[in-house]
Amino acid sequence: MSQVLTPSLVFSISKPWTIKKYNEIYSFYPTNSFSREKLNYENGTVKNIHYGDIHTKFSTVFCIEDEVVPFINIDVDLSKIKIENYCQEGDLVIADASENYDDIGKAIEIKKLNGKKVIAGLHTLLARPNKFAMANGFVGYLMQSWFVRKQIMVIAQGAKVLGISTGRLGNINLPIPSKEEQQQIASFLTSVDSKISQLTEKHRLLNEYKKGVMQQLFSQQLRFKDKDGKSFPEWKQDRLDAFIERVNSPVDVDQTEKYREIGIRCHGKGIFHKNKKSGSELGNKRVFWIHPNALIINIVFAWERAIAVTSDNENGLIASHRFPMFIPKKRKSDLDYLLYFFLSPKGEYLLNLASPGGAGRNKTLGQAEFARLKVTLPSLKEQQKIAHFLQIIDKKIAAVVQQIEQTKRFKKGLLQQMFV
């Protein structure tokens, strides 16, 4: 069928778009059902595209040299697989199963194989555009558009696990511009994906740098100097309760008033605010006001580093005795420094020592054990300098995360405008 479609975003070419059924462009070819147990990352002659990797890690436009693709074990018999059933450049490999609508029908388009032998694996569909000439890279992005996604959601079937078939997929509509415009769109969106990849790599490298610097700082391999270029005093070891003191004090709440409650995210990602609750909804829980500028720990998940520092203007309450708060004792410690310390491997090790008994999620921080932990701290000024340095790195990491999210939103907006 041929129906005029006018996209809201057109490149330098103004030829009308047409609607074609999926099966007017693509033919489907058999795939294999090899499980992960029959794959490896060390050796082999044929590589395998598993549906789980389409869901989680492969790029929309797939280049074999840019991806980590497992081999099929050399003891697996591949003699019955026909040549035409091996992947070719321009093919789509589509995940035909998922537990959610976000990933069902997710696809990659194979751009470069560089002569490598690759087959489509478990829970995938292999589609080849041998009925209609298509620009390499275009349909991979088209498959991400809401125009196509909503059709795939409609045809997906299943209760706990969703699935799509070639018959149903073959009948969905695809908006197709001229081949020249397809090339322009694919090229532009590939450049956007490249930008996202570059930012993602920058984010990874910054995190690796921060991890390495923290290890050097807390092991004293890397030391700062004071403002005059002189060495700071030697670090001193003592029990943790020599540096901080607990400040939790229970309060009475009005049964009719609404209160903002807080929780703590794991891995030092700060506190978060829950929905407001009335005093009557809190029941007989022990309630504490949040102390400003305090180190706060979720003792149930301390070993997962559920630890944060409250702000100087924080307001709300803690509806549990499981969130002890601590403030510096006689200006001997900087709370931001302690936060970073407990996020380091050495700090994590100490939190585990103070979480006796149980296993996994049954662990609970022993508060007496926590107070007795032996820690070695630098002078207050060196603590502050270390914390400030790590905060600068965190700000850079946060800025890159924001850039990644902005670029992803930009790409999503483009896809929405192109295919309507």
Secondary structure, DSSP 8 states (H G I E B T S, - for coil): ---EE--SS--S----EEEEEGGGT-EEE------GGGEESS--SEEEE-HHHHHHT--SEEEGGGS---EE-TTS--TTS-GGGS--TT-EEEE-EESSTTTTT-EEEEEE-TT-EEEE-TTEEEEE--SS---TTHHHHHTTSHHHHHHHHHH-B-SSSEE--HHHHTTSEEEE--HHHHHHHHHHHHHHHHHHHHHHHHHHHHHHHHHHHHHHHHTTSS--B-TTS-B----EEEEGGGTEEE---B----SSSEE-BEEE-STT--EEE---EEHHHHTT---EE--SS-EEE-TTSGGGT-EEE--TT---EE-STT--EEEESTT---HHHHHHHHHSHHHHHHHHHTS-SS-GGG----HHHHHT-EEEE--HHHHHHHHHHHHHHHHHHHHHHHHHHHHHHHHHHHHHHH--
